[in-house]
């Protein structure tokens, strides 16, 4: 299984605020087919990285604009379905009015591309429909904006909740083997073992 990182730059917008961000897009699979995790900012750059391989799906970790704003254009370029948890549909509709995702993500689903099999984990908190994608055999998890190197994703904005993200991290992510590599939606990758000892500090610090 191969894991490839594509980075794109753009604007995250929510609740009237705007922030310049660099997003991580992950291509998971092999030299013939890939799954795309998130569709941020620039469909052309992502499609160039796909380099003609078959795309089994564009799986969105959540519905914030900076993770989905290239999704509609990207699916046209790579001819693949866009998958989103239905609890984030209101966030999708704010970015892509008049266009629909192609399917729903649900806990327990398995996403496949080449040798890769990623189990969908429900990890709400940063948004109601946040999902993470766990490669059991390879020891990787794609956490979106639920867990970063250094702590949980942001809460305190619309549709987010700090106790919920802590529960998601505690019950869905920190229960994974400590050597599991965490591939995040922004910034550097980390491991479950590196982050787990800091959970109670995050709780004390709050959002």
Buried (B, 14 or more C-beta within 10 A) or exposed (E): BEBBEBEBEBEBBBEEEEEEBEBBBBBBBEEEBBBBBBBBBBBEBBBEBBEEBBBBBBBBBBBBBBBBBBBBBBBEBBEBEBBBBBBBBBBBEBBBEEEEBEBEBEEEBEBBBBBBBBBBBBBBBBBBBBBBBBBBEBBBBBBBBBBBBEBBBBBEEEBBBBEBBBBBBBEBBBEBEEEBBBBBBBEEBBBBBBBBEEBEEBBEEEB
